[in-house]
């Protein structure tokens, strides 16, 4: 939107997400073509698919810093700032989907990139809870990522955020205990995961005020 002259163009990304893409989805219809199950191991081992996921990380951070620079330039009207903010939320937030894919892979580089993609929206504990909590209790009362029957949206959101984070700390403390280590230890991954979002926030405040 910025390169197209600003103004209402700053609302281009929200329009694509909520108007253009849904219309295209309805017109194109359901894609019933999937790779056969026996071909999945070969496809998953192809480096090109991993590289495509990795490539989103620099795009995510470049987009975030660029849009913060635009938004804090002092040259935008309120409706333009709102448009830029929403565009940043949707564009940067897409990292959650890519992160989810990489977080399931065993390679350390994949999991590191997965965590870094979650930093901008303070979901770094997703790596611990999703892989070692959610997968073991999916769709049960103990699964904090699944809403309870009849639960309201906002009730679920706040309960999920709090309990997933709490569960991630518990899971990591249990892992350390099995290795004979206390929870308050430099090897506690949750400590490092918890530090990363505030660190990014400090950089953004330092850079853009």
Protein Blocks (a to p, Z undefined) as FASTA:
>chain_A
ZZnngajllmmmmmmmmmmmmmmmmmnopafbdcdfklmmmmmmpmklmmmmmmmmmmmm
mmmmmmmmmmmnopacfklmmmmmmmmmmmmmmmmmmmmmmmmpmbfklmmmmmmmmmmn
opmlmmmmmmmmmmmmgoiaklmkbccehiafklmmmmmmmmmmmmmmmmmmmmmmmnop
afbdcklmklmmmmmmmmmmmmmmmmnZZ
